[in-house]
Amino acid sequence: MQREAAIRQLCLEPLAVLDIPVREAIDIAAAAGFGAMSLWVNSPTPAFVAPCLVEREAALAVARRLRDAGMRVCNLEVFRVGPDTDVSRYEGAIALGAELGAATATVIAKDGSDGTAETLSRFAHLAAAYDIRVNVEFLSYRGPRTLEEALDLVTRTGDAGVGILIDILHLVRSGGSIEAVGALDPAVIGHVQLCDGPLGVPETWLEHESASDRMLPGTGQFPLGAFVEALPSVALGLEIPRMSATFRGLAPAARVSSLLGATLSCFHQNYLNYPV
């Protein structure tokens, strides 16, 4: 990916702002300098409800806030599929996301079975009816755990047009390589997420790190520059939830601006001759 173009495609991912009402999060993201964000439209479990979740009754107000703030929607979070998933229950959330202008949606697969591949294909066709492409995210601690396993699952969906979401955290934690990313058909990479971290952590820490304790770009050891260089032109989501007392003590606007500021500084200092 041309690096200057990569910078212009940065978007705020919802894990960093789940505790902020969505309309407030939109205003904060725009004020910080983001031009895009992803939206949380479907909870991973019925019991999990967050202020940033977009509810159907708020759709018009959210659409108006996005328009007024000059923000576009990159991606929708998050849809779980397995062999027994009734994908029709996701249609309302997909329709809502389409109304708000999203182009892609994240899928977390239960496993790599043929049954899951068949369900994933059905969900992809449902979403395609709303002009939304689904992308499978591999997680280093559950389900398809590697880039190769995710690619195999996607391949078995046939012509459903399913892509892959590559989160650099899970790429590194699963032992994946930049070379493997660069060797992919560019069309299969539908969304990307960035953060930083140490090169190694205990296996028992993987899920907590993923959901709650990531590092700002430039403060860890991930090969972010080489990773971005290996990518096609695609939206780069800043997926940086941080549960430290210092970070949580910041006002929401300061938290969000720190994510973008650190990322721009990291790219400028290490990878780009890019003005910030």
C-alpha positions as CSV (number, residue, x, y, z in Angstrom):
1,M,0.0,0.0,0.0
2,Q,1.3,3.5,-0.7
3,R,2.0,4.7,2.8
4,E,0.6,8.2,2.4
5,A,-2.7,6.7,1.2
6,A,-2.6,4.4,4.2
7,I,-2.6,7.3,6.6
8,R,-5.7,8.8,4.9
9,Q,-7.6,5.6,5.4
10,L,-7.3,5.4,9.2
11,C,-10.6,4.8,11.0
12,L,-11.6,4.5,14.7
13,E,-12.7,1.0,15.8
14,P,-15.4,0.7,18.4
15,L,-13.6,-1.3,21.0
16,A,-11.8,1.9,22.1
17,V,-15.1,3.8,22.7
18,L,-17.6,1.1,23.7
19,D,-18.4,3.0,26.9
20,I,-19.2,6.2,25.1
21,P,-22.7,6.8,23.6
22,V,-22.4,6.4,19.8
23,R,-23.5,9.9,18.9
24,E,-20.9,11.4,21.3
25,A,-18.3,9.0,19.9
26,I,-18.9,10.2,16.4
27,D,-18.4,13.9,17.5
28,I,-15.3,13.0,19.4
29,A,-13.8,11.0,16.6
30,A,-14.4,13.8,14.1
31,A,-13.0,16.5,16.4
32,A,-9.8,14.4,16.9
33,G,-9.3,14.3,13.2
34,F,-10.7,10.9,12.1
35,G,-12.6,10.9,8.8
36,A,-14.1,7.4,9.4
37,M,-15.1,5.0,12.1
38,S,-16.5,1.5,12.4
39,L,-19.8,0.9,14.3
40,W,-20.9,-1.7,16.8
41,V,-24.3,-2.8,15.6
42,N,-24.5,-6.3,16.9
43,S,-23.5,-7.6,20.4
44,P,-21.4,-10.8,20.5
45,T,-23.8,-12.1,23.1
46,P,-27.3,-11.0,24.1
47,A,-26.1,-10.1,27.6
48,F,-23.4,-7.7,26.3
49,V,-24.8,-4.2,25.8
50,A,-22.5,-1.2,25.5
51,P,-23.4,2.5,25.2
52,C,-21.7,2.6,21.8
53,L,-24.1,0.0,20.4
54,V,-26.2,1.5,17.6
55,E,-29.9,0.8,18.2
56,R,-32.5,0.7,15.5
57,E,-34.5,3.5,17.0
58,A,-31.4,5.8,17.0
59,A,-30.6,5.2,13.3
60,L,-31.9,8.5,11.9
61,A,-30.1,10.5,14.6
62,V,-26.9,8.5,14.1
63,A,-27.0,9.0,10.3
64,R,-27.6,12.7,10.8
65,R,-24.7,13.0,13.3
66,L,-22.4,11.1,10.8
67,R,-23.4,13.4,8.0
68,D,-23.0,16.6,10.1
69,A,-19.6,15.5,11.3
70,G,-18.4,14.5,7.8
71,M,-17.7,10.9,9.0
72,R,-18.0,7.8,6.9
73,V,-18.6,4.3,8.2
74,C,-15.9,1.6,7.5
75,N,-17.1,-1.6,9.1
76,L,-19.7,-3.2,11.3
77,E,-19.0,-5.2,14.4
78,V,-19.5,-8.1,15.2
79,F,-21.3,-11.2,13.9
80,R,-20.6,-14.8,15.2
81,V,-21.3,-17.8,13.0
82,G,-21.1,-21.5,13.5
83,P,-22.8,-24.6,12.1
84,D,-26.1,-24.0,13.8
85,T,-26.3,-20.2,13.5
86,D,-29.6,-18.8,12.1
87,V,-28.2,-15.9,10.0
88,S,-31.6,-14.4,9.4
89,R,-31.4,-13.0,13.0
90,Y,-28.6,-10.7,11.7
91,E,-30.6,-9.1,8.9
92,G,-31.8,-6.2,11.0
93,A,-28.3,-5.2,12.1
94,I,-27.0,-5.6,8.5
95,A,-29.8,-3.5,7.1
96,L,-29.1,-0.9,9.8
97,G,-25.4,-0.8,8.9
98,A,-26.2,-0.5,5.2
99,E,-28.5,2.5,6.0
100,L,-25.5,4.1,7.8
101,G,-23.2,3.6,4.8
102,A,-21.1,0.6,5.9
103,A,-19.4,-1.5,3.2
104,T,-18.1,-4.4,5.3
105,A,-18.9,-6.5,8.4
106,T,-16.8,-8.6,10.7
107,V,-17.5,-12.3,11.3
108,I,-16.1,-14.3,14.1
109,A,-16.3,-18.0,13.2
110,K,-16.9,-20.7,15.8
111,D,-14.6,-23.1,14.0
112,G,-13.3,-24.2,10.6
113,S,-15.9,-26.9,10.0
114,D,-17.8,-27.4,6.8
115,G,-20.9,-26.5,8.7
116,T,-19.5,-23.2,9.6
117,A,-18.4,-22.6,6.0
118,E,-21.9,-23.2,4.8
119,T,-23.4,-20.9,7.4
120,L,-20.8,-18.2,6.5
121,S,-21.7,-18.5,2.9
122,R,-25.4,-18.0,3.7
123,F,-24.6,-14.9,5.8
124,A,-22.4,-13.5,3.1
125,H,-25.2,-13.8,0.5
126,L,-27.6,-12.2,3.0
127,A,-25.2,-9.3,3.6
128,A,-24.5,-8.9,-0.2
129,A,-28.1,-8.2,-0.7
130,Y,-27.4,-5.0,1.2
131,D,-24.1,-4.3,-0.6
132,I,-22.1,-5.3,2.4
133,R,-19.1,-7.7,2.2
134,V,-18.3,-9.9,5.2
135,N,-14.8,-10.6,6.4
136,V,-13.7,-13.3,8.7
137,E,-11.4,-12.3,11.5
138,F,-9.1,-15.0,12.9
139,L,-8.4,-14.8,16.6
140,S,-5.2,-16.2,18.1
141,Y,-7.1,-17.8,21.0
142,R,-10.3,-19.2,19.5
143,G,-11.9,-20.5,16.3
144,P,-9.7,-20.2,13.2
145,R,-6.5,-19.0,14.9
146,T,-4.2,-18.3,12.0
147,L,-4.3,-16.5,8.7
148,E,-4.0,-19.8,6.9
149,E,-7.0,-21.3,8.7
150,A,-9.1,-18.3,8.0
151,L,-8.1,-18.4,4.3
152,D,-9.1,-22.1,4.1
153,L,-12.5,-21.3,5.7
154,V,-13.1,-18.5,3.3
155,T,-12.0,-20.6,0.3
156,R,-14.6,-23.2,1.2
157,T,-17.4,-20.7,1.0
158,G,-17.1,-20.9,-2.8
159,D,-18.3,-17.8,-4.7
160,A,-19.8,-16.1,-1.7
161,G,-17.3,-13.3,-1.9
162,V,-16.1,-13.6,1.7
163,G,-12.9,-11.7,2.7
164,I,-10.5,-11.7,5.6
165,L,-10.0,-9.1,8.3
166,I,-6.3,-9.0,9.4
167,D,-5.7,-7.7,12.9
168,I,-1.9,-7.3,13.4
169,L,-2.3,-8.4,17.0
170,H,-3.6,-11.8,16.0
171,L,-1.2,-12.1,13.1
172,V,1.7,-11.7,15.4
173,R,0.3,-13.8,18.3
174,S,-0.5,-16.7,15.9
175,G,3.0,-16.7,14.5
176,G,1.9,-15.2,11.1
177,S,4.3,-13.4,8.8
178,I,4.3,-10.2,6.8
179,E,5.4,-12.4,3.8
180,A,2.2,-14.4,4.1
181,V,0.2,-11.2,4.1
182,G,2.0,-9.9,1.0
183,A,1.4,-13.2,-0.8
184,L,-2.4,-13.0,-0.5
185,D,-4.6,-12.1,-3.4
186,P,-5.2,-8.4,-2.5
187,A,-8.9,-8.8,-3.2
188,V,-9.3,-11.1,-0.2
189,I,-8.2,-8.5,2.4
190,G,-11.3,-6.7,3.3
191,H,-10.4,-4.8,6.5
192,V,-7.3,-4.3,8.7
193,Q,-6.8,-3.4,12.3
194,L,-3.7,-1.8,13.8
195,C,-2.3,-1.7,17.3
196,D,1.1,-2.4,18.9
197,G,2.5,-4.7,21.6
198,P,5.4,-6.8,22.8
199,L,6.5,-9.6,20.5
200,G,5.5,-12.3,23.1
201,V,3.0,-12.7,25.9
202,P,1.8,-15.7,27.9
203,E,-0.9,-17.7,26.1
204,T,-3.2,-17.1,29.1
205,W,-3.0,-13.4,28.4
206,L,-4.2,-13.5,24.7
207,E,-7.9,-12.9,25.2
208,H,-7.4,-10.2,27.8
209,E,-4.8,-8.4,25.7
210,S,-7.1,-8.6,22.6
211,A,-10.1,-7.1,24.3
212,S,-8.6,-4.8,26.9
213,D,-4.9,-4.1,26.9
214,R,-3.3,-3.2,23.6
215,M,-0.5,-0.7,23.1
216,L,-0.4,2.5,21.0
217,P,1.5,2.3,17.7
218,G,5.1,3.1,18.2
219,T,5.2,1.9,21.8
220,G,5.7,-1.8,21.2
221,Q,7.5,-4.2,18.9
222,F,5.1,-5.0,16.1
223,P,6.4,-4.6,12.5
224,L,3.8,-2.0,11.7
225,G,5.7,-0.4,8.8
226,A,6.4,-3.6,7.0
227,F,2.8,-4.7,7.6
228,V,1.3,-1.6,6.1
229,E,3.7,-1.8,3.1
230,A,2.4,-5.4,2.4
231,L,-1.2,-4.3,2.2
232,P,-3.4,-3.3,-0.7
233,S,-5.4,-0.1,-0.4
234,V,-7.8,-0.9,2.4
235,A,-9.2,0.9,5.5
236,L,-6.9,0.7,8.5
237,G,-8.9,0.5,11.8
238,L,-7.3,1.6,15.0
239,E,-8.3,-1.3,17.3
240,I,-6.7,-0.2,20.6
241,P,-8.8,-0.9,23.7
242,R,-6.8,0.2,26.8
243,M,-7.9,-0.6,30.3
244,S,-5.0,1.1,32.2
245,A,-6.0,3.5,34.9
246,T,-4.1,6.3,33.3
247,F,-5.9,5.8,29.9
248,R,-9.3,5.3,31.5
249,G,-8.8,8.4,33.6
250,L,-8.6,10.6,30.5
251,A,-11.6,12.4,29.2
252,P,-13.1,10.6,26.2
253,A,-11.9,13.2,23.7
254,A,-8.4,13.0,25.0
255,R,-8.5,9.2,24.8
256,V,-9.5,9.2,21.2
257,S,-7.2,11.9,20.1
258,S,-4.3,10.1,21.8
259,L,-4.9,7.0,19.6
260,L,-4.8,9.0,16.4
261,G,-1.9,11.2,17.5
262,A,0.2,8.2,18.5
263,T,-0.5,6.5,15.2
264,L,0.4,9.5,13.1
265,S,3.5,10.2,15.1
266,C,4.6,6.5,14.8
267,F,4.1,6.6,11.0
268,H,5.8,9.9,10.6
269,Q,8.8,9.1,12.7
270,N,9.4,5.5,11.6
271,Y,7.9,4.9,8.1
272,L,7.0,8.2,6.4
273,N,8.0,11.6,5.5
274,Y,4.5,12.6,6.3
275,P,3.5,16.0,7.9
276,V,1.6,15.8,11.2
